Amino acid sequence: MRLIFLGPPGAGKGTIAVKVKEAYQIPHISTGDLFREAIANQTPLGKKVKAILDSGELVPDEVTVEMVKERLSRPDVKGGYILDGFPRTTGQADALKAFASVDKVLNFVLSEEKIVERLSGRRIAKKSGRVYHIQYNPPAKEGICDESGEPLIQRPDDKPEAIKNRLRVYAKQTAPLIDYYQKEGSLVDIDASPSPEEVFELVRKALSKLS
C-alpha cells in the first residue's frame, strides 16, 4: 500500500498518518524527519542539507528526491509506505515515478475558516514542549501549562494572518499537484473536518480496495 498524503497545514495529516501506520504496519515517511535524521547521522546527504539550510536557502529538488529515493530502498517499505511532504511539486512527482509507484493519493480537504480556527487556537509551553488548544485541549488553568506552570505562548506562525499566508503559499504550490494526480486517477479527497476517528474511517474506506 503505497500512499501520498496531501493537505494544508492544520488538516491533521500527521495524526491520521500515525493511525494508518499502526493499522497497516507501514512506515510514515516525512521529508522533514528525513532531513533531521540525515543531519543528525552526518550522512553525506545530511551534511549537504545542513549546509544548504544554514545558508538560508531552500533544499533543491534533486537533493530531496535523492533522500526519498534512499529511504524507499530500505527493506521496511516492502509492504508499502506513507509519503508526507513529498512530492511538493509536479517536478518531484515526475522524479518519484522513476523509482517508485503510488497506489493512492489522499488529499485532506479542510476550509480556510476551520484551519485558522484549529491553528490559531494552539498554545505552546516552551520548557515542557506541551501543546494545548484553547478549544479542543485547554489547560486546567487558562494560559498556564499543567506540567511546568509556565505561561503558554502562541507561535507567530499560528497567528491568523500568518496562517492565511501559509495557506496561500500551499494552494499555489499544491494546486498543480492535485491536478496532476487527479488526471492520473489516483487522487481521493478526504473530508478532514470531523474528529480524527471519523477521518480515519473515511481513509480506511478509501483504502479498502487496496488491502
N, C-alpha and C positions, 0 to 999 in steps of 0.2 A: 504494500500500500504506500505509494509514493505521492506525497501531498505537498502543495504550496499553500500557505496561509497569506492572504492579502487582507488589508483592513486598516482604517485610520487609527491614529493614536486614541486610546480610550475605548476601543471596540471590544477589548477583553481577549484578544488573540492569545496572549500568554497564559491566561487562566485556562482557556479551552485546550491549548496545546498540552498542558500538564495532564488534563483529563484524557485526551486522546492518546498521549504517550503511555499512560498507565493502562488504559483499556486495551490497546492494540499492541503494546510492547514494542514500540518503535521509537527511535531517538528523535528528540526535538532539537533541530539544528538552527541556531540563531547566529547570524553573521557577527553580531556584537559579541556573543560568547566566544566565537571562533577567534576573533581579533584579540580578545583578552587572554585567551588560553595560549595563543601563539606568542604573544608578547611576554607572558609570564614564563613560558618554557624556553624563551630566547631561541626559537627556531629561526632559520634564515628568513622565512616569510615574516615571522613575528618582528624581527629586527627591522625589516623593510617597512612594515606597517607603523612601527613605533616612530621611526624617523619621519615618515610622512605626516603622522598625526602631530608630532612635536613641532613640525614646521607650520602647522595650522592649515595644511592642505587636506583635501578630501582623498580618500583612498581610491585610486583609479580602478576602473572595471576589471582590467586584466589581473590585478593583484587579488581582488575579491573573488573572481572566478577561479583563480588558481587555488585559493584557500578552500573554497567549497568543493572543488574537484578532489583535492587531497582528502577532505573529510568524507566524501562519498566513496572513497576507495577502501575505507576501513570495514572490517567484517561485520560490525554490528548493524549495518544498514541493509543486510541481506533481505530482511523481512519488510523493509520499507523505511520511510523517514518523513518527518515534517520539516519543510524548509520555511523559515520565518525570517523575513527581512531580505530575502533573496528569491528570485531576481527583483530588482527595483526598477529596471529599465528594459525596454524591448531588446536592447543590445545584449544585456545579461541573459535574457530569456533565450535568445538565439545561441549564445555561447553554451548555455546549460544543455541544450539539445545535443550538442556534440558528444557529451559524456554521460548523460542521464536522461531517463524518461520520467514523465509525470502522469499519474492516473487521474487526479482531480485537483482543481484549484478552487479553494474555498475562499470566497470573498465576503468578509464580515461587514455587514451594512448597518450603519447607525447614523441618525440625523445629527446635524451640527449642534442643534439645541441640546440633545441628550449628551453628546460628547463633552460640551462645555460644562454641563451640569456635573458629569462624572469627574472630569479632571480638575475643575476649579474648586471642587469640594475637598480635594486631597490636602491633608496636613501631615507634616513630617517632623519627627523628633530627631535632631541631628546626632545626639550622643547615642541613643539606643537604636536608631535606624528604623524604628517602628513607623508604619504608615497608617494613618487614620483617614476617615472620610466623615465630614460633618453630618452627612445624611445617612450613609449606609453602614459606617463603622465608627461612631463617635467615641471619644474617650469618656471615662466615667465623669471627669470634671472638665468642663469646656475649656479648650485651649491648652490643656496640660497633659503630658504623656503619663499614662498609667504606670509605666515601668520606671522611668527615671525622674519624673516630677518636673522635667524641664518644659519650657514653653514650646508649643508647636508652631511651626512656620509654614508658610505657603511658598513653594518654589516659584521664582519668576516665570518659569516655563508653564506653570499651572494657572497663571492669571488669564482671564477671558480673552484679552486682546492677543496675547502670545499664542494661546491655543488656536484662535481663529487663523492666525498667520501660519502656524504649523499645518493646519488643515488645508489652507490654500496651496501650500507647497506640496503637500501629499497628493491633492487632487490633480495638480498639474503634472506631477511626476508619474502618478499611477494610472491615470485615465487611459493612456495608450496601452498599458499592460493589461488592463481589464478588457479592452477591445481585442487585444492580441489573443488572449485565452478564450474569449467568447467565440471568436472566429474558429478556433481550433475545436470548440465543442467541449472543453474540459472544465469551464467555469461554472460554479454553482454559488448563487447568492445565499447567504445565511443571515437571517434577521438576528442582529446582535443585541436587540433591546430587552428581551426577557432576562430572567435570572440565569446565572451560569449553568445551572442544572437543565433548564429548558433549552438553552442554546446548544448544550452538549447533545441533547436528544435530537435536535434538528440536524446536527452534524452526523450523529450515528445513523440517522435515516438516509442522509445523503451518501454515506459510505457503505450502506448495507449491500449494495450491488457489487462492491469490490471485494467483500470478505469471502 
